[in-house]
Amino acid sequence: MVKRMTVLATLLLAVCMLAASAGEKKRFAFIFKSTGNPFGEKLMDGFKAAVEENGHEAILRAPDLPTAEAQIMIIEELIAQRVNGIGLAANDPDALQPVLERAMRADIRIVTADSAVNEESRLVHINQADPELIGRVQIQAAYDMAGGKGDIAILSATSQATNQNTWIQWMQEELKDPKYKDMKLVKVAYGDDLRDKSTSEAEALLQTFPDLKVIIAPTTVGIAAAGKVLTDKSLQGKVFLTGLGLPSEMAEYIKNGVCPWMYLWNPIDLGYLAGYALLGADEGVMTGTLGEYINAGKLGPKTVVSAGDGGTEIMLGAPFKFDPENIDDWKDVY
């Protein structure tokens, strides 16, 4: 009963404060890792929807290259523009801290989504799903595809991406289980979430490791690039692919057998949740305190939980499996 009253009180406070600010158009920005990333574009679509349905202006930015330096320049511009809040998918967990601290001193709220900064540089992080589950399920998929033995490789984004690195750590932890004794992780390659570089890295993995059985790409750019490489080389049934991908980009590779199945969540909802977290932070109803509830619009109430880095986060949900049986239902959605 007490918990229900807390939820209702929080929701009523959120409604009241949002209503109080009606007519006052504010500006909220989101910075993704780099341009040309379909996942990032969908995430920002969701962020924009959340901000605009509350009567405010959404500013969407992304640098040409996935570097901390490029994001710092954009953050400095947004500070000068006196935006009300900044959401971002960080290219580095620590390098952005000085500029984000300047932003917070300027009364700009900071929320991260997809890839976090350290806990001192944000109010809360919006997480796609439990990082442990994301990492472990991809190794489990590789095990099933490889028949329990053989070489596997990981094609990641950038070497500094916090989300990728956390997932990879859990992949390595999963591999410690004795059931994987006949499987070997031969390399972690980095395509920097750039299509051409991811393609080159996938090709290099095949050339360097002729006995490779599975490529795991926990990045939408990397998995799509690897899917094309394996298809072009007619390696269906010889080298398998799994990871995290957009249904619209991976439908071809799931249907032709290159990628028996893969996982993701809805990036539109991820951005939407980040938008509501930032709106709540600006209105003072979301402080990032453990156990706090926020109203996330169509997603309903969400709880602030403890994050692995000592800060707090809000979970969107569990990773979803896409396979030949359901890919046609999703490929035109995102």
Order of alpha helices (4+ residues) and beta strands (2+ residues): alpha-beta-alpha-beta-alpha-beta-alpha-beta-beta-alpha-beta-alpha-beta-alpha-beta-alpha-beta-alpha-beta-alpha-beta-beta-beta-beta-alpha
